[in-house]
């Protein structure tokens, strides 16, 4: 009976040590697993950062040649959201800047330097087309002109205004009708038709919005004016 006490005590000690050993092993396994998980996440983050696409001017999908002007633009959405024009990574016109409106929105840029010269809005639904015609006549040779419609931009357009826009390189201006969406980049003195133009008709069968077609978006690289 006297031996039973020390034996029980010894058994308790062994059990205690065994439990401690098992607990340590489990803890070590968890720590190792957590570390592996952390390192795995870190490697994933590095891979994501490595494969993240670089940002180009105006959010273009690819960079422009060094001597070209990057642009991205969109037409208005119905009569709710105004058009947007970005040139050389700068938002030139947008609803946020509060410098767009119904009709044709225009940004005029120096064809050699890319410098913004001015922005204009011409209401061609209820306004007078003559100030628009006068403006187009004063555009200097080599100037780059960005145009985007909002709401309606064709009601007051006449043959003279359309001819002046056609001379900037537009192929679609003669067909622009009530509430059509249209975006265009041209230049005074251009020798051919501009490759930067999109036009979508107002058609109740295909309109994305009730009474208006879908928004147009376009991006590209405009070559500078050469001497």
Backbone torsions as a table, in degrees:
resi	resn	phi	psi	omega
1	UNK	NA	-32.3	-179.6
2	UNK	-68.0	-27.1	-179.1
3	UNK	-77.5	-25.6	-174.7
4	UNK	-59.8	-39.3	-178.6
5	UNK	-61.3	-54.8	178.5
6	UNK	-60.4	-35.8	179.7
7	UNK	-64.1	-46.0	179.2
8	UNK	-61.3	-41.3	179.8
9	UNK	-63.1	-39.9	178.5
10	UNK	-64.9	-40.6	178.8
11	UNK	-62.2	-42.3	179.9
12	UNK	-61.4	-42.3	180.0
13	UNK	-62.7	-45.5	-179.7
14	UNK	-61.3	-44.9	-179.8
15	UNK	-62.2	-42.4	179.9
16	UNK	-61.1	-45.9	179.8
17	UNK	-64.7	-39.7	179.6
18	UNK	-63.1	-43.8	179.4
19	UNK	-63.9	-40.1	177.9
20	UNK	-63.3	-41.3	179.0
21	UNK	-63.0	-45.1	180.0
22	UNK	-63.9	-41.1	179.4
23	UNK	-62.8	-40.8	179.4
24	UNK	-63.9	-41.4	179.2
25	UNK	-63.4	-43.3	179.2
26	UNK	-63.6	-43.7	179.3
27	UNK	-61.5	-42.0	-179.7
28	UNK	-64.8	-38.9	179.1
29	UNK	-64.8	-41.8	-180.0
30	UNK	-65.4	-43.3	179.4
31	UNK	-60.7	-44.4	-179.8
32	UNK	-62.7	-42.4	179.1
33	UNK	-64.0	-41.2	178.9
34	UNK	-64.5	-41.3	179.3
35	UNK	-63.6	-42.7	177.9
36	UNK	-61.2	-41.6	179.7
37	UNK	-63.4	-41.8	179.8
38	UNK	-63.8	-46.5	-179.8
39	UNK	-63.9	-37.3	180.0
40	UNK	-64.7	-42.8	178.6
41	UNK	-64.8	-39.3	179.1
42	UNK	-62.1	-42.6	178.6
43	UNK	-65.5	-37.9	177.7
44	UNK	-63.4	-42.5	179.0
45	UNK	-61.4	-41.4	179.0
46	UNK	-63.4	-41.6	180.0
47	UNK	-65.9	-40.8	178.8
48	UNK	-63.1	-43.5	178.8
49	UNK	-64.4	-37.2	-178.8
50	UNK	-68.9	-32.3	-177.3
51	UNK	-96.3	-1.6	179.5
52	UNK	-64.9	130.5	-176.4
53	UNK	-67.5	138.7	178.2
54	UNK	-69.3	154.5	-179.6
55	UNK	-93.6	126.0	177.3
56	UNK	-106.6	166.7	-177.2
57	UNK	-53.8	133.3	179.5
58	UNK	62.1	13.9	179.4
59	UNK	75.8	24.4	179.5
60	UNK	-63.8	154.5	-179.3
61	UNK	-71.4	-24.8	178.0
62	UNK	-148.2	158.1	-176.2
63	UNK	-73.9	154.6	175.6
64	UNK	-86.3	157.3	171.0
65	UNK	-55.4	152.7	-171.7
66	UNK	-55.9	-34.9	-175.6
67	UNK	-97.8	13.2	179.7
68	UNK	-104.7	159.7	178.9
69	UNK	-100.9	121.3	-179.9
70	UNK	-80.2	141.5	176.4
71	UNK	-147.1	156.2	172.1
72	UNK	-149.1	135.0	-175.6
73	UNK	-149.1	160.9	177.1
74	UNK	-144.5	153.3	175.7
75	UNK	-80.2	175.8	175.1
76	UNK	-73.1	161.0	176.0
77	UNK	-107.9	107.1	-176.2
78	UNK	52.8	-133.4	175.2
79	UNK	-116.2	29.5	-174.2
80	UNK	-110.7	-52.6	-177.5
81	UNK	-112.1	127.2	-176.9
82	UNK	-74.9	168.3	178.5
83	UNK	-70.3	170.3	-179.5
84	UNK	-141.8	133.6	178.8
85	UNK	-130.0	121.4	176.6
86	UNK	-116.6	130.6	178.7
87	UNK	-131.8	125.8	178.5
88	UNK	52.3	45.0	175.1
89	UNK	70.9	17.3	177.1
90	UNK	-122.4	128.7	175.6
91	UNK	-73.2	113.6	-176.9
92	UNK	-89.8	-43.2	-179.9
93	UNK	-138.7	138.4	177.7
94	UNK	-171.9	166.7	175.8
95	UNK	-64.7	-35.0	178.9
96	UNK	-63.7	-38.5	178.4
97	UNK	-77.9	-9.4	177.6
98	UNK	59.0	39.5	178.7
99	UNK	-129.9	31.9	174.7
100	UNK	-125.3	160.9	-179.4
101	UNK	-164.4	177.9	-178.6
102	UNK	-61.4	137.1	179.0
103	UNK	113.6	-140.2	178.1
104	UNK	-105.4	123.9	178.6
105	UNK	-100.0	130.4	-171.9
106	UNK	-128.8	135.4	170.2
107	UNK	-120.5	128.8	-177.8
108	UNK	-111.4	129.5	-172.8
109	UNK	-128.0	141.9	174.7
110	UNK	-63.3	123.3	-174.7
111	UNK	-70.8	-15.6	180.0
112	UNK	-95.8	-41.1	-173.6
113	UNK	-104.4	-18.7	-175.4
114	UNK	81.6	4.6	-179.1
115	UNK	-69.6	133.9	176.3
116	UNK	-70.6	126.4	-179.7
117	UNK	-94.9	-44.5	177.4
118	UNK	-171.5	164.5	173.7
119	UNK	-125.7	148.2	-177.9
120	UNK	-143.7	153.2	172.9
121	UNK	-126.9	130.1	177.5
122	UNK	-123.3	114.6	178.5
123	UNK	-77.2	105.7	-177.9
124	UNK	-105.8	21.5	171.6
125	UNK	-103.7	-48.4	-179.5
126	UNK	-120.6	-4.9	-177.4
127	UNK	-90.1	-170.5	-179.2
128	UNK	-99.6	131.6	-178.4
129	UNK	-76.2	-20.0	-174.1
130	UNK	-62.2	-41.6	175.3
131	UNK	-60.5	-32.8	177.6
132	UNK	-66.7	-44.0	178.5
133	UNK	-62.6	-44.6	179.4
134	UNK	-61.3	-39.8	179.3
135	UNK	-62.7	-46.7	-179.1
136	UNK	-62.7	-36.2	180.0
137	UNK	-67.2	-26.4	-176.5
138	UNK	-90.4	-6.0	178.3
139	UNK	-63.5	128.8	-174.9
140	UNK	-83.3	154.1	179.6
141	UNK	-58.4	135.7	-179.9
142	UNK	89.2	-6.2	179.7
143	UNK	-76.8	137.5	176.5
144	UNK	-93.5	134.7	-176.2
145	UNK	-123.2	124.3	176.7
146	UNK	-106.0	130.2	-178.8
147	UNK	-131.1	138.2	178.2
148	UNK	-144.4	136.1	-178.7
149	UNK	-89.3	157.7	176.7
150	UNK	-148.3	129.3	-177.9
151	UNK	64.4	-105.0	176.2
152	UNK	-125.6	135.9	-178.1
153	UNK	-131.4	15.4	-172.8
154	UNK	-122.3	-17.6	-173.0
155	UNK	-56.2	-42.8	-177.5
156	UNK	-96.6	0.3	177.9
157	UNK	-64.5	131.0	175.7
158	UNK	-115.4	-179.5	-176.0
159	UNK	-62.0	-37.3	-178.6
160	UNK	-65.1	-44.9	179.6
161	UNK	-64.2	-42.6	179.9
162	UNK	-63.9	-38.5	179.9
163	UNK	-64.5	-41.6	-179.9
164	UNK	-64.7	-38.1	177.8
165	UNK	-71.3	-37.3	177.1
166	UNK	-60.8	-35.6	179.6
167	UNK	-69.9	-15.0	174.9
168	UNK	-85.1	-4.4	177.2
169	UNK	113.6	7.4	-178.4
170	UNK	-78.5	139.1	176.0
171	UNK	-103.2	-17.7	-170.7
172	UNK	-108.6	-8.5	-173.0
173	UNK	-61.1	-29.4	-179.7
174	UNK	-67.8	-20.6	-178.5
175	UNK	-103.2	2.1	-178.3
176	UNK	-68.5	123.7	-176.9
177	UNK	-124.7	-178.4	-177.0
178	UNK	-50.7	121.8	176.4
179	UNK	63.4	13.8	171.2
180	UNK	-65.6	153.0	171.4
181	UNK	-100.2	141.6	-174.5
182	UNK	-154.8	134.0	172.7
183	UNK	-133.3	145.2	-169.7
184	UNK	-157.5	141.1	171.2
185	UNK	-126.4	119.2	-180.0
186	UNK	-134.3	-172.4	-179.1
187	UNK	-152.4	145.5	176.3
188	UNK	-73.6	126.4	-179.5
189	UNK	90.8	9.3	179.5
190	UNK	-63.7	142.0	-175.0
191	UNK	-94.3	-6.9	-179.3
192	UNK	-147.2	178.7	178.5
193	UNK	-74.0	142.9	-177.7
194	UNK	-71.4	141.3	175.3
195	UNK	-83.3	-5.3	-175.2
196	UNK	-106.4	84.1	-179.4
197	UNK	-158.0	138.5	174.8
198	UNK	-138.9	144.1	-177.5
199	UNK	-146.1	132.1	176.2
200	UNK	-133.1	133.5	-174.9
201	UNK	-77.5	149.4	170.4
202	UNK	-79.0	109.3	-176.2
203	UNK	-138.5	117.1	-175.4
204	UNK	-61.0	-21.3	179.2
205	UNK	-77.9	-26.8	-175.0
206	UNK	-121.4	-5.3	-178.4
207	UNK	-56.7	137.7	176.8
208	UNK	-78.3	-36.9	177.5
209	UNK	-109.5	152.8	-178.7
210	UNK	-63.9	111.9	179.1
211	UNK	89.6	-5.1	-179.6
212	UNK	-141.9	146.7	176.0
213	UNK	-77.6	175.3	-178.2
214	UNK	-70.3	163.9	179.4
215	UNK	-70.3	142.0	175.0
216	UNK	-102.3	140.3	177.3
217	UNK	-131.3	143.7	-177.9
218	UNK	-152.6	143.9	176.0
219	UNK	-140.0	160.6	178.9
220	UNK	174.0	-170.0	-176.6
221	UNK	-129.5	117.8	-177.6
222	UNK	-96.1	125.9	178.2
223	UNK	-70.3	148.8	179.1
224	UNK	-73.2	162.2	175.4
225	UNK	-70.8	127.8	178.4
226	UNK	-93.8	153.0	177.9
227	UNK	-66.0	NA	NA
